[in-house]
Amino acid sequence: MTAPHPFIACVGEAMVELNIAHRAQQIGFAGDTLNTAIYLARNLRTATPVGFVSVVGQDPLSQAMQAFIAAEGVGTDALRQHPDRLPGIYSIATDAAGERRFDYWRDQSAARCLFEDGFDQLSGATMIYLSGITLAILPQARRLALLDHLAAHPAQIAFDSNYRPRLWEDRATAQAMIEAAWRITDIALPSLDDEMALFGDQDEAATLARLRGYGLRQGALKRGALGPAPLDPAIEPPALPAASKVVDTTAAGDSFNGAYLAAVLQGETATSALRRAHDMAIKVIAHPGAILPRAETTAS
């Protein structure tokens, strides 16, 4: 039996995006872990490929989605095709400040069947990146099985809690599952607002104390306009420029994650990783949409 080729696995749901602006409607493809996979692939200069792990349908939109992912330099070998289900859909609109409103049609999406037949899609992965959305779309028994599998997997685990209350049965379940994920995570990429909303932390200091209490030291706490704070208290937060232009905050955190992970995988220092990731997020929020033109984000 041939050993699986090593790859960096980004695990989750890709959806059809309806971007509504100025009475024009554009169709694209996005999703939190897919966005991160794209920005990771664009910034990575190592030989290990990035692959997207999910389930799509066999319909024309799923075929177009798969072609889009491949065209972005992200591998599709770990994508499965469901014979009956379709991809989820969401619409996005932004206000004058670049803040987003989402409406979703995803309850029966193909991605909800992820790992129904086990975890072979993760074979060969040297790093596995997933999010709270990845966990939220799975039934509880499969969430628990996935977390057990990840705890025993030799890959590095990177995680972003990305808390979306509407996807979870209840807050208590979300708290339990996301805490369990944090406890097996090697590289943590949480957002302050998500963590405070989910766990009820009183302030940033409480959030950092809780995350560090799980044993997390590698990674960053994303704080929006304040910039990232390193999880390792021994690292001095670098002085980083504020965004001068905010058009659309879609994928700000996802692009940060992709650039950060690329820097870590290339052996850069923690401070350099924070700078690269922050710079990438600033570029992304200055333009409409989740995915920038390749020339503006590809590592030189």
Backbone as CSV, one residue per row, in Angstrom:
resi,resn,N_x,N_y,N_z,CA_x,CA_y,CA_z,C_x,C_y,C_z
1,MET,0.841,-1.194,0.000,0.000,0.000,0.000,0.883,1.253,0.000
2,THR,0.623,2.195,-0.893,1.406,3.417,-1.008,1.087,4.363,0.140
3,ALA,2.137,4.893,0.755,1.926,5.848,1.839,1.340,7.143,1.283
4,PRO,0.418,7.762,2.017,-0.169,9.020,1.535,0.871,10.125,1.459
5,HIS,0.717,11.009,0.490,1.628,12.131,0.343,1.378,13.139,1.463
6,PRO,2.441,13.697,2.039,2.237,14.703,3.098,1.593,15.966,2.547
7,PHE,0.707,16.548,3.331,0.068,17.803,2.940,-0.425,18.521,4.177
8,ILE,-0.737,19.817,3.999,-1.310,20.630,5.059,-2.807,20.652,4.841
9,ALA,-3.561,20.138,5.785,-5.005,19.951,5.623,-5.777,21.107,6.248
10,CYS,-6.582,21.776,5.444,-7.529,22.780,5.947,-8.915,22.177,5.839
11,VAL,-9.591,22.042,6.968,-10.781,21.213,7.065,-12.015,22.061,7.345
12,GLY,-13.055,21.903,6.538,-14.271,22.653,6.821,-15.237,22.682,5.660
13,GLU,-16.002,23.756,5.591,-17.066,23.885,4.605,-16.789,25.045,3.658
14,ALA,-16.873,24.771,2.357,-16.871,25.830,1.349,-18.298,26.016,0.863
15,MET,-18.672,27.268,0.639,-20.035,27.561,0.222,-20.056,28.435,-1.020
16,VAL,-21.205,28.458,-1.641,-21.448,29.372,-2.743,-21.766,30.737,-2.145
17,GLU,-21.057,31.761,-2.596,-21.212,33.099,-2.047,-21.972,33.984,-3.034
18,LEU,-23.043,34.578,-2.550,-23.773,35.585,-3.317,-23.425,36.936,-2.733
19,ASN,-22.622,37.695,-3.434,-22.152,38.986,-2.937,-23.015,40.083,-3.549
20,ILE,-23.807,40.714,-2.710,-24.813,41.662,-3.187,-24.337,43.079,-2.888
21,ALA,-24.182,43.868,-3.932,-23.759,45.259,-3.757,-24.184,46.066,-4.971
22,HIS,-24.719,47.259,-4.699,-25.107,48.177,-5.773,-26.010,47.492,-6.797
23,ARG,-26.915,46.685,-6.302,-27.904,45.988,-7.135,-27.279,44.971,-8.084
24,ALA,-26.003,44.713,-7.915,-25.344,43.681,-8.714,-25.116,42.460,-7.834
25,GLN,-25.205,41.308,-8.433,-25.031,40.078,-7.664,-23.926,39.259,-8.300
26,GLN,-22.916,38.933,-7.502,-21.798,38.152,-7.977,-21.779,36.814,-7.265
27,ILE,-21.438,35.763,-8.012,-21.349,34.423,-7.441,-19.883,34.064,-7.278
28,GLY,-19.530,33.635,-6.072,-18.174,33.193,-5.798,-18.198,32.005,-4.860
29,PHE,-17.053,31.671,-4.333,-16.932,30.533,-3.423,-16.043,30.942,-2.259
30,ALA,-16.472,30.611,-1.048,-15.707,31.000,0.134,-16.159,30.162,1.323
31,GLY,-15.529,30.407,2.421,-15.779,29.699,3.669,-14.554,29.913,4.534
32,ASP,-14.705,29.915,5.842,-13.595,30.356,6.681,-12.319,29.549,6.473
33,THR,-12.413,28.222,6.499,-11.190,27.428,6.355,-10.704,27.384,4.914
34,LEU,-11.603,27.527,3.945,-11.159,27.626,2.557,-10.411,28.930,2.339
35,ASN,-10.929,30.034,2.874,-10.220,31.307,2.764,-8.809,31.189,3.337
36,THR,-8.701,30.582,4.505,-7.383,30.401,5.118,-6.496,29.531,4.248
37,ALA,-7.045,28.464,3.680,-6.263,27.586,2.806,-5.687,28.366,1.630
38,ILE,-6.487,29.249,1.046,-6.031,30.026,-0.114,-4.912,30.975,0.279
39,TYR,-5.097,31.717,1.377,-4.043,32.641,1.791,-2.809,31.912,2.294
40,LEU,-2.985,30.745,2.875,-1.839,29.933,3.283,-1.061,29.476,2.051
41,ALA,-1.756,28.967,1.039,-1.085,28.504,-0.177,-0.364,29.647,-0.882
42,ARG,-0.970,30.823,-0.885,-0.345,31.965,-1.558,0.922,32.433,-0.861
43,ASN,0.995,32.250,0.441,2.127,32.763,1.213,3.179,31.712,1.535
44,LEU,2.915,30.473,1.184,3.797,29.381,1.583,4.830,29.112,0.492
45,ARG,6.091,29.009,0.907,7.166,28.751,-0.045,7.808,27.383,0.182
46,THR,7.201,26.548,1.018,7.728,25.201,1.228,7.140,24.247,0.196
47,ALA,7.714,23.050,0.139,7.273,22.077,-0.866,5.985,21.368,-0.478
48,THR,5.616,21.406,0.796,4.416,20.690,1.236,3.162,21.405,0.737
49,PRO,2.301,20.719,-0.017,1.119,21.385,-0.558,0.027,21.583,0.485
50,VAL,-0.839,22.549,0.209,-2.023,22.790,1.020,-3.199,22.096,0.354
51,GLY,-3.998,21.380,1.123,-5.172,20.697,0.587,-6.420,21.051,1.371
52,PHE,-7.545,21.092,0.679,-8.815,21.381,1.340,-9.559,20.074,1.559
53,VAL,-10.012,19.863,2.790,-10.694,18.638,3.194,-12.154,18.968,3.446
54,SER,-13.043,18.424,2.624,-14.461,18.720,2.767,-15.266,17.740,1.933
55,VAL,-16.571,18.020,1.836,-17.474,17.264,0.966,-18.266,18.265,0.147
56,VAL,-18.338,18.026,-1.145,-19.139,18.843,-2.051,-20.137,17.927,-2.754
57,GLY,-20.943,18.508,-3.614,-21.892,17.700,-4.361,-21.334,17.261,-5.707
58,GLN,-22.250,16.816,-6.578,-21.876,16.444,-7.937,-22.558,17.354,-8.956
59,ASP,-23.066,18.472,-8.489,-23.807,19.424,-9.301,-22.851,20.405,-9.974
60,PRO,-23.333,21.205,-10.929,-22.457,22.154,-11.619,-21.788,23.170,-10.701
61,LEU,-22.502,23.664,-9.665,-21.871,24.618,-8.747,-20.744,23.957,-7.959
62,SER,-20.933,22.716,-7.544,-19.864,21.998,-6.844,-18.660,21.790,-7.756
63,GLN,-18.909,21.479,-9.024,-17.811,21.307,-9.967,-17.054,22.618,-10.171
64,ALA,-17.806,23.730,-10.259,-17.163,25.040,-10.404,-16.374,25.387,-9.147
65,MET,-16.920,25.035,-7.979,-16.221,25.285,-6.721,-14.907,24.515,-6.681
66,GLN,-14.945,23.256,-7.070,-13.741,22.435,-7.054,-12.694,22.992,-8.015
67,ALA,-13.130,23.458,-9.168,-12.204,24.047,-10.130,-11.595,25.339,-9.580
68,PHE,-12.412,26.132,-8.883,-11.918,27.362,-8.268,-10.855,27.057,-7.229
69,ILE,-11.105,26.074,-6.373,-10.143,25.714,-5.329,-8.818,25.282,-5.959
70,ALA,-8.900,24.431,-6.966,-7.683,23.955,-7.631,-6.930,25.105,-8.305
71,ALA,-7.669,26.035,-8.914,-7.033,27.177,-9.592,-6.313,28.081,-8.613
72,GLU,-6.718,28.037,-7.333,-6.056,28.839,-6.308,-4.831,28.143,-5.724
73,GLY,-4.471,26.997,-6.277,-3.289,26.298,-5.805,-3.509,25.461,-4.565
74,VAL,-4.761,25.197,-4.252,-5.109,24.358,-3.101,-5.548,22.992,-3.621
75,GLY,-4.989,21.940,-3.051,-5.266,20.598,-3.523,-6.693,20.152,-3.244
76,THR,-7.221,19.339,-4.132,-8.595,18.833,-4.003,-8.646,17.311,-3.857
77,ASP,-7.493,16.671,-3.663,-7.483,15.209,-3.541,-8.289,14.727,-2.342
78,ALA,-8.384,15.547,-1.292,-9.106,15.154,-0.077,-10.545,15.643,-0.079
79,LEU,-11.023,16.146,-1.211,-12.438,16.493,-1.339,-13.227,15.256,-1.717
80,ARG,-14.355,15.071,-1.086,-15.265,13.981,-1.443,-16.508,14.565,-2.105
81,GLN,-17.145,13.771,-2.943,-18.371,14.189,-3.621,-19.552,13.380,-3.103
82,HIS,-20.559,14.078,-2.597,-21.765,13.409,-2.115,-22.720,13.216,-3.292
83,PRO,-23.340,12.053,-3.414,-24.183,11.802,-4.592,-25.482,12.590,-4.610
84,ASP,-25.952,13.056,-3.454,-27.279,13.675,-3.392,-27.271,15.116,-2.886
85,ARG,-26.375,15.454,-2.010,-26.426,16.773,-1.383,-25.736,17.848,-2.219
86,LEU,-26.076,19.101,-1.911,-25.564,20.261,-2.619,-24.720,21.115,-1.668
87,PRO,-23.909,22.021,-2.188,-23.156,22.901,-1.289,-24.064,23.920,-0.625
88,GLY,-23.642,24.415,0.532,-24.364,25.489,1.192,-24.216,26.787,0.414
89,ILE,-25.134,27.710,0.674,-25.140,29.009,0.016,-25.259,30.081,1.087
90,TYR,-24.593,31.211,0.879,-24.820,32.359,1.750,-24.765,33.644,0.932
91,SER,-25.501,34.625,1.394,-25.423,35.955,0.796,-24.713,36.869,1.774
92,ILE,-24.001,37.846,1.216,-23.252,38.774,2.040,-23.482,40.184,1.532
93,ALA,-23.700,41.090,2.463,-23.803,42.506,2.144,-22.995,43.265,3.183
94,THR,-22.426,44.392,2.797,-21.626,45.190,3.720,-22.198,46.597,3.837
95,ASP,-22.005,47.186,5.031,-22.459,48.561,5.223,-21.328,49.538,4.921
96,ALA,-21.534,50.807,5.174,-20.557,51.839,4.818,-19.249,51.689,5.582
97,ALA,-19.298,51.051,6.754,-18.095,50.854,7.562,-17.382,49.546,7.247
98,GLY,-17.888,48.789,6.270,-17.270,47.524,5.910,-17.736,46.344,6.733
99,GLU,-18.700,46.564,7.631,-19.211,45.462,8.438,-20.181,44.620,7.614
100,ARG,-20.241,43.349,7.959,-20.925,42.389,7.113,-22.254,41.925,7.684
101,ARG,-23.169,41.565,6.779,-24.378,40.850,7.148,-24.443,39.594,6.289
102,PHE,-24.664,38.448,6.945,-24.722,37.169,6.252,-26.106,36.559,6.407
103,ASP,-26.563,35.903,5.358,-27.761,35.059,5.415,-27.396,33.721,4.790
104,TYR,-27.778,32.623,5.460,-27.279,31.302,5.093,-28.396,30.339,4.687
105,TRP,-28.043,29.443,3.752,-28.856,28.286,3.383,-27.887,27.100,3.370
106,ARG,-27.717,26.469,4.534,-26.649,25.475,4.656,-27.042,24.266,5.503
107,ASP,-28.285,24.181,5.965,-28.650,23.134,6.916,-28.481,21.722,6.365
108,GLN,-28.620,21.563,5.051,-28.503,20.240,4.438,-27.307,20.175,3.475
109,SER,-26.291,20.960,3.737,-25.161,21.018,2.811,-24.371,19.715,2.812
110,ALA,-23.688,19.475,1.714,-22.872,18.266,1.571,-21.788,18.202,2.641
111,ALA,-21.255,19.368,3.037,-20.157,19.385,4.014,-20.566,18.825,5.366
112,ARG,-21.850,18.804,5.652,-22.303,18.237,6.932,-22.113,16.720,6.981
113,CYS,-21.773,16.135,5.848,-21.495,14.697,5.794,-20.008,14.398,5.943
114,LEU,-19.215,15.424,6.246,-17.774,15.258,6.403,-17.456,14.199,7.463
115,PHE,-16.557,13.294,7.113,-16.058,12.222,7.985,-17.124,11.184,8.341
116,GLU,-18.195,11.099,7.575,-19.176,10.035,7.816,-18.550,8.654,7.703
117,ASP,-17.550,8.521,6.840,-16.933,7.218,6.591,-15.556,7.089,7.235
118,GLY,-15.300,7.890,8.261,-14.005,7.823,8.918,-13.123,8.999,8.553
119,PHE,-11.839,8.862,8.849,-10.937,10.004,8.768,-9.793,9.791,7.780
120,ASP,-10.011,8.975,6.758,-8.973,8.745,5.758,-8.572,10.024,5.033
121,GLN,-9.472,10.995,4.962,-9.145,12.247,4.281,-7.991,12.995,4.955
122,LEU,-7.700,12.653,6.210,-6.624,13.316,6.946,-5.317,12.532,6.904
123,SER,-5.302,11.407,6.213,-4.085,10.599,6.140,-2.985,11.371,5.422
124,GLY,-1.833,11.408,6.024,-0.693,12.103,5.439,-0.559,13.551,5.860
125,ALA,-1.551,14.094,6.559,-1.498,15.507,6.942,-0.383,15.747,7.953
126,THR,0.413,16.771,7.703,1.465,17.156,8.638,1.030,18.308,9.540
127,MET,0.047,19.072,9.086,-0.640,20.073,9.891,-2.113,19.998,9.543
128,ILE,-2.961,20.125,10.539,-4.412,20.124,10.332,-4.966,21.403,10.916
129,TYR,-5.587,22.200,10.051,-6.221,23.438,10.483,-7.729,23.284,10.379
130,LEU,-8.439,23.657,11.441,-9.891,23.617,11.440,-10.407,24.752,12.310
131,SER,-11.717,24.904,12.325,-12.314,26.010,13.080,-13.528,25.527,13.859
132,GLY,-14.057,26.445,14.654,-15.291,26.145,15.362,-16.437,25.878,14.408
133,ILE,-16.410,26.471,13.227,-17.449,26.190,12.226,-17.334,24.756,11.742
134,THR,-16.107,24.280,11.550,-15.910,22.876,11.177,-16.604,21.954,12.170
135,LEU,-16.416,22.226,13.455,-17.050,21.404,14.485,-18.557,21.603,14.509
136,ALA,-19.002,22.837,14.352,-20.422,23.150,14.518,-21.307,22.460,13.487
137,ILE,-20.811,22.241,12.269,-21.659,21.646,11.228,-21.770,20.131,11.347
138,LEU,-20.998,19.530,12.252,-21.020,18.083,12.418,-21.976,17.683,13.552
139,PRO,-22.577,16.496,13.453,-23.353,15.993,14.595,-22.432,15.705,15.775
140,GLN,-22.987,15.710,16.966,-22.175,15.639,18.180,-21.283,14.404,18.235
141,ALA,-21.798,13.249,17.862,-20.981,12.040,17.937,-19.761,12.139,17.031
142,ARG,-19.948,12.762,15.861,-18.822,12.886,14.932,-17.833,13.955,15.413
143,ARG,-18.325,14.989,16.060,-17.409,15.977,16.656,-16.475,15.301,17.657
144,LEU,-17.068,14.515,18.531,-16.270,13.843,19.554,-15.271,12.887,18.926
145,ALA,-15.707,12.159,17.903,-14.799,11.236,17.224,-13.662,11.989,16.536
146,LEU,-13.986,13.128,15.933,-12.952,13.924,15.269,-11.932,14.435,16.278
147,LEU,-12.392,14.961,17.396,-11.465,15.462,18.404,-10.578,14.337,18.949
148,ASP,-11.138,13.158,19.145,-10.329,12.011,19.576,-9.283,11.667,18.524
149,HIS,-9.703,11.708,17.253,-8.768,11.385,16.168,-7.646,12.423,16.111
150,LEU,-7.997,13.682,16.241,-6.985,14.732,16.183,-6.012,14.639,17.351
151,ALA,-6.508,14.277,18.516,-5.641,14.159,19.695,-4.565,13.103,19.495
152,ALA,-4.886,12.075,18.702,-3.931,10.996,18.460,-3.158,11.162,17.156
153,HIS,-3.515,12.133,16.358,-2.884,12.318,15.044,-1.496,12.936,15.219
154,PRO,-0.504,12.517,14.432,0.843,13.081,14.580,0.987,14.507,14.064
155,ALA,0.004,15.002,13.342,0.090,16.342,12.772,0.012,17.415,13.846
156,GLN,0.581,18.586,13.538,0.308,19.770,14.342,-1.142,20.180,14.128
157,ILE,-1.798,20.612,15.197,-3.194,21.048,15.111,-3.247,22.554,15.283
158,ALA,-3.862,23.214,14.297,-4.098,24.658,14.370,-5.609,24.878,14.396
159,PHE,-6.055,25.832,15.225,-7.495,25.982,15.447,-7.857,27.444,15.644
160,ASP,-9.014,27.808,15.096,-9.632,29.117,15.318,-11.062,28.847,15.758
161,SER,-11.457,29.352,16.915,-12.781,29.009,17.457,-13.924,29.537,16.601
162,ASN,-13.771,30.677,15.966,-14.740,31.193,14.990,-16.182,30.865,15.397
163,TYR,-16.604,31.392,16.519,-17.895,31.048,17.122,-19.047,31.701,16.369
164,ARG,-19.958,30.869,15.882,-21.171,31.320,15.202,-22.365,30.679,15.914
165,PRO,-23.023,31.408,16.817,-24.054,30.815,17.672,-25.149,30.071,16.917
166,ARG,-25.537,30.565,15.745,-26.654,29.944,15.019,-26.342,28.530,14.543
167,LEU,-25.062,28.177,14.479,-24.691,26.840,14.003,-24.716,25.791,15.108
168,TRP,-24.755,26.225,16.347,-24.666,25.293,17.472,-26.041,25.011,18.080
169,GLU,-26.170,23.825,18.659,-27.420,23.470,19.340,-27.682,24.418,20.506
170,ASP,-26.638,24.719,21.245,-26.748,25.610,22.384,-25.342,26.062,22.778
171,ARG,-25.291,27.078,23.619,-24.001,27.651,24.001,-23.167,26.671,24.824
172,ALA,-23.807,25.894,25.682,-23.063,24.961,26.530,-22.317,23.925,25.688
173,THR,-22.973,23.424,24.636,-22.312,22.460,23.753,-21.132,23.108,23.050
174,ALA,-21.337,24.330,22.567,-20.240,25.042,21.907,-19.065,25.246,22.857
175,GLN,-19.354,25.642,24.086,-18.281,25.843,25.055,-17.493,24.557,25.274
176,ALA,-18.205,23.452,25.463,-17.535,22.178,25.752,-16.675,21.727,24.582
177,MET,-17.212,21.842,23.364,-16.475,21.358,22.195,-15.284,22.250,21.869
178,ILE,-15.460,23.551,21.981,-14.362,24.444,21.643,-13.272,24.391,22.707
179,GLU,-13.654,24.265,23.977,-12.622,24.072,24.998,-11.846,22.784,24.746
180,ALA,-12.555,21.717,24.394,-11.877,20.454,24.101,-10.917,20.609,22.928
181,ALA,-11.330,21.388,21.924,-10.441,21.622,20.790,-9.209,22.417,21.202
182,TRP,-9.409,23.445,22.031,-8.260,24.228,22.477,-7.249,23.348,23.217
183,ARG,-7.710,22.384,23.943,-6.811,21.570,24.765,-5.945,20.618,23.941
184,ILE,-6.274,20.415,22.660,-5.426,19.577,21.806,-4.741,20.405,20.720
185,THR,-4.854,21.723,20.822,-4.325,22.618,19.791,-2.858,22.950,20.040
186,ASP,-2.090,22.976,18.953,-0.694,23.398,19.014,-0.534,24.874,18.657
187,ILE,-1.288,25.342,17.656,-1.215,26.735,17.211,-2.619,27.312,17.294
188,ALA,-2.805,28.276,18.170,-4.133,28.831,18.448,-4.284,30.191,17.791
189,LEU,-5.413,30.393,17.116,-5.671,31.635,16.393,-7.070,32.164,16.703
190,PRO,-7.368,32.405,17.974,-8.701,32.873,18.364,-8.896,34.362,18.083
191,SER,-10.153,34.764,18.080,-10.517,36.187,18.029,-11.105,36.580,19.371
192,LEU,-10.748,37.754,19.844,-11.183,38.209,21.165,-12.700,38.276,21.262
193,ASP,-13.363,38.841,20.241,-14.815,38.983,20.345,-15.519,37.634,20.378
194,ASP,-15.039,36.660,19.610,-15.634,35.321,19.643,-15.473,34.681,21.015
195,GLU,-14.270,34.748,21.548,-13.987,34.109,22.832,-14.782,34.745,23.966
196,MET,-14.892,36.055,23.965,-15.661,36.718,25.011,-17.146,36.397,24.892
197,ALA,-17.655,36.341,23.669,-19.075,36.020,23.472,-19.390,34.604,23.912
198,LEU,-18.480,33.672,23.638,-18.748,32.275,23.959,-18.536,31.966,25.434
199,PHE,-17.448,32.444,26.000,-17.079,32.050,27.363,-17.406,33.104,28.417
200,GLY,-17.873,34.285,27.991,-18.260,35.302,28.953,-17.106,35.943,29.688
201,ASP,-15.927,35.953,29.092,-14.781,36.603,29.725,-15.074,38.089,29.929
202,GLN,-14.607,38.620,31.042,-14.887,40.020,31.349,-14.054,40.984,30.512
203,ASP,-12.841,40.560,30.153,-11.970,41.452,29.402,-10.886,40.624,28.713
204,GLU,-10.034,41.320,28.006,-8.959,40.657,27.261,-8.037,39.868,28.187
205,ALA,-7.717,40.435,29.329,-6.824,39.742,30.263,-7.406,38.399,30.692
206,ALA,-8.717,38.373,30.913,-9.358,37.120,31.310,-9.323,36.101,30.170
207,THR,-9.519,36.568,28.953,-9.458,35.664,27.809,-8.063,35.075,27.659
208,LEU,-7.048,35.922,27.731,-5.676,35.428,27.611,-5.337,34.452,28.740
209,ALA,-5.776,34.748,29.942,-5.496,33.857,31.070,-6.147,32.494,30.865
210,ARG,-7.381,32.497,30.372,-8.082,31.227,30.143,-7.384,30.425,29.049
211,LEU,-7.057,31.069,27.930,-6.394,30.365,26.831,-5.042,29.812,27.269
212,ARG,-4.291,30.604,27.990,-2.998,30.127,28.480,-3.174,29.014,29.496
213,GLY,-4.311,29.032,30.211,-4.603,27.957,31.141,-4.819,26.612,30.472
214,TYR,-5.180,26.623,29.186,-5.294,25.381,28.414,-3.921,24.869,27.969
215,GLY,-2.878,25.642,28.234,-1.545,25.272,27.793,-1.139,25.899,26.475
216,LEU,-1.943,26.838,25.968,-1.665,27.451,24.667,-0.595,28.533,24.820
217,ARG,0.433,28.429,23.988,1.492,29.432,23.976,1.824,29.893,22.559
218,GLN,1.615,29.044,21.574,1.936,29.429,20.207,0.668,29.917,19.511
219,GLY,0.736,31.106,18.940,-0.417,31.657,18.250,-0.665,33.096,18.657
220,ALA,-1.841,33.593,18.293,-2.158,34.997,18.517,-3.632,35.168,18.810
221,LEU,-3.926,36.143,19.657,-5.298,36.551,19.911,-5.597,37.735,19.000
222,LYS,-6.486,37.528,18.042,-6.840,38.593,17.110,-7.796,39.565,17.802
223,ARG,-7.488,40.859,17.707,-8.249,41.873,18.443,-8.786,42.968,17.535
224,GLY,-9.064,42.644,16.292,-9.616,43.632,15.379,-8.673,44.796,15.175
225,ALA,-9.190,46.009,15.330,-8.403,47.209,15.076,-7.219,47.353,16.026
226,LEU,-7.249,46.679,17.177,-6.132,46.751,18.121,-4.933,45.943,17.679
227,GLY,-5.123,45.052,16.698,-4.034,44.198,16.260,-3.902,42.957,17.127
228,PRO,-3.042,42.019,16.752,-2.924,40.753,17.474,-2.079,40.860,18.734
229,ALA,-2.429,40.028,19.706,-1.622,39.889,20.916,-1.044,38.479,20.935
230,PRO,0.261,38.311,21.148,0.833,36.963,21.197,0.312,36.194,22.401
231,LEU,0.089,34.907,22.218,-0.366,34.081,23.337,0.766,33.801,24.318
232,ASP,1.976,33.780,23.829,3.128,33.562,24.704,3.433,34.865,25.450
233,PRO,3.285,34.877,26.778,3.528,36.123,27.521,4.974,36.585,27.462
234,ALA,5.881,35.711,27.040,7.289,36.092,26.953,7.591,36.906,25.698
235,ILE,6.643,36.957,24.768,6.863,37.685,23.516,6.271,39.077,23.631
236,GLU,7.084,40.058,23.333,6.626,41.442,23.365,5.759,41.715,22.140
237,PRO,4.544,42.244,22.328,3.699,42.545,21.168,4.384,43.577,20.266
238,PRO,4.532,43.296,18.972,5.193,44.256,18.090,4.298,45.458,17.807
239,ALA,4.923,46.584,17.517,4.169,47.769,17.095,3.739,47.559,15.650
240,LEU,2.436,47.601,15.420,1.901,47.309,14.099,1.030,48.465,13.620
241,PRO,1.053,48.748,12.333,0.260,49.867,11.818,-1.227,49.575,11.861
242,ALA,-2.019,50.614,12.076,-3.472,50.468,12.014,-3.914,50.523,10.560
243,ALA,-5.075,49.945,10.297,-5.612,49.982,8.943,-6.006,51.410,8.589
244,SER,-5.591,51.853,7.416,-5.940,53.198,6.970,-7.210,53.212,6.133
245,LYS,-7.635,52.045,5.672,-8.804,51.958,4.804,-9.541,50.664,5.100
246,VAL,-10.831,50.754,5.397,-11.642,49.568,5.653,-12.831,49.583,4.693
247,VAL,-12.826,48.649,3.772,-13.902,48.522,2.792,-14.799,47.336,3.128
248,ASP,-14.178,46.218,3.523,-14.923,44.982,3.748,-14.093,44.112,4.679
249,THR,-14.619,43.815,5.857,-13.859,43.024,6.830,-13.956,41.519,6.601
250,THR,-14.659,41.107,5.549,-14.758,39.683,5.232,-13.361,39.075,5.086
251,ALA,-13.140,37.963,5.759,-11.900,37.172,5.676,-10.695,37.854,6.312
252,ALA,-10.910,38.895,7.103,-9.774,39.509,7.798,-9.067,38.482,8.677
253,GLY,-9.838,37.788,9.501,-9.248,36.776,10.376,-8.732,35.572,9.616
254,ASP,-9.441,35.160,8.568,-9.024,33.996,7.781,-7.692,34.261,7.092
255,SER,-7.544,35.459,6.519,-6.289,35.795,5.840,-5.148,35.923,6.847
256,PHE,-5.448,36.491,8.016,-4.455,36.543,9.097,-3.963,35.133,9.406
257,ASN,-4.903,34.211,9.572,-4.541,32.838,9.915,-3.654,32.201,8.847
258,GLY,-4.022,32.399,7.573,-3.246,31.799,6.503,-1.823,32.324,6.454
259,ALA,-1.676,33.640,6.568,-0.338,34.224,6.525,0.472,33.830,7.762
260,TYR,-0.190,33.778,8.922,0.502,33.395,10.153,1.028,31.959,10.056
261,LEU,0.174,31.050,9.625,0.583,29.648,9.528,1.700,29.474,8.507
262,ALA,1.631,30.214,7.401,2.704,30.136,6.409,4.027,30.570,7.016
263,ALA,4.005,31.651,7.778,5.232,32.139,8.406,5.791,31.120,9.397
264,VAL,4.912,30.523,10.190,5.354,29.512,11.163,5.963,28.304,10.451
265,LEU,5.302,27.850,9.397,5.785,26.677,8.668,7.113,26.948,7.982
266,GLN,7.393,28.199,7.693,8.652,28.567,7.057,9.738,28.930,8.067
267,GLY,9.441,28.733,9.352,10.451,28.910,10.378,10.693,30.333,10.806
268,GLU,9.757,31.244,10.499,9.936,32.625,10.913,9.683,32.762,12.416
269,THR,10.189,33.833,12.989,9.991,34.078,14.414,8.527,34.407,14.686
270,ALA,8.152,34.318,15.950,6.779,34.642,16.323,6.441,36.086,15.987
271,THR,7.386,36.994,16.196,7.142,38.403,15.889,6.975,38.621,14.393
272,SER,7.800,37.966,13.593,7.673,38.069,12.139,6.347,37.508,11.666
273,ALA,5.913,36.395,12.257,4.624,35.802,11.888,3.477,36.760,12.182
274,LEU,3.541,37.432,13.336,2.498,38.401,13.686,2.472,39.555,12.688
275,ARG,3.644,40.037,12.313,3.712,41.148,11.365,3.148,40.748,10.007
276,ARG,3.582,39.609,9.511,3.112,39.168,8.189,1.601,38.973,8.191
277,ALA,1.087,38.372,9.235,-0.343,38.103,9.303,-1.143,39.398,9.406
278,HIS,-0.675,40.321,10.225,-1.357,41.608,10.375,-1.338,42.384,9.061
279,ASP,-0.202,42.389,8.384,-0.110,43.087,7.103,-1.071,42.497,6.080
280,MET,-1.197,41.172,6.091,-2.112,40.531,5.149,-3.551,40.925,5.435
281,ALA,-3.942,40.912,6.695,-5.322,41.276,7.051,-5.630,42.715,6.655
282,ILE,-4.669,43.611,6.820,-4.872,45.008,6.429,-5.114,45.120,4.927
283,LYS,-4.371,44.356,4.130,-4.589,44.361,2.685,-5.996,43.879,2.339
284,VAL,-6.418,42.826,3.015,-7.702,42.197,2.678,-8.871,43.127,2.992
285,ILE,-8.838,43.794,4.130,-9.988,44.619,4.504,-10.072,45.918,3.706
286,ALA,-9.031,46.226,2.949,-9.054,47.420,2.106,-9.702,47.159,0.756
287,HIS,-10.170,45.918,0.518,-10.775,45.553,-0.758,-12.076,44.797,-0.512
288,PRO,-12.993,44.830,-1.442,-14.235,44.067,-1.281,-14.013,42.571,-1.498
289,GLY,-14.748,41.779,-0.750,-14.712,40.333,-0.942,-13.683,39.634,-0.082
290,ALA,-13.826,38.305,-0.004,-12.958,37.501,0.848,-11.595,37.243,0.234
291,ILE,-11.531,37.107,-1.087,-10.298,36.692,-1.752,-9.794,37.815,-2.648
292,LEU,-8.598,38.298,-2.361,-7.978,39.344,-3.155,-7.402,38.780,-4.441
293,PRO,-7.166,39.629,-5.441,-6.407,39.175,-6.620,-5.085,38.576,-6.194
294,ARG,-4.689,37.516,-6.853,-3.508,36.758,-6.437,-2.252,37.630,-6.328
295,ALA,-2.065,38.544,-7.259,-0.835,39.339,-7.283,-0.674,40.187,-6.026
296,GLU,-1.771,40.484,-5.333,-1.685,41.351,-4.164,-1.367,40.611,-2.881
297,THR,-1.407,39.289,-2.928,-1.208,38.539,-1.682,-0.186,37.432,-1.786
298,THR,0.310,37.122,-2.956,1.251,36.024,-3.102,2.617,36.420,-2.566
299,ALA,3.212,35.519,-1.788,4.545,35.790,-1.239,5.557,35.903,-2.367
300,SER,6.470,36.831,-2.224,7.526,36.997,-3.225,8.708,36.108,-2.914
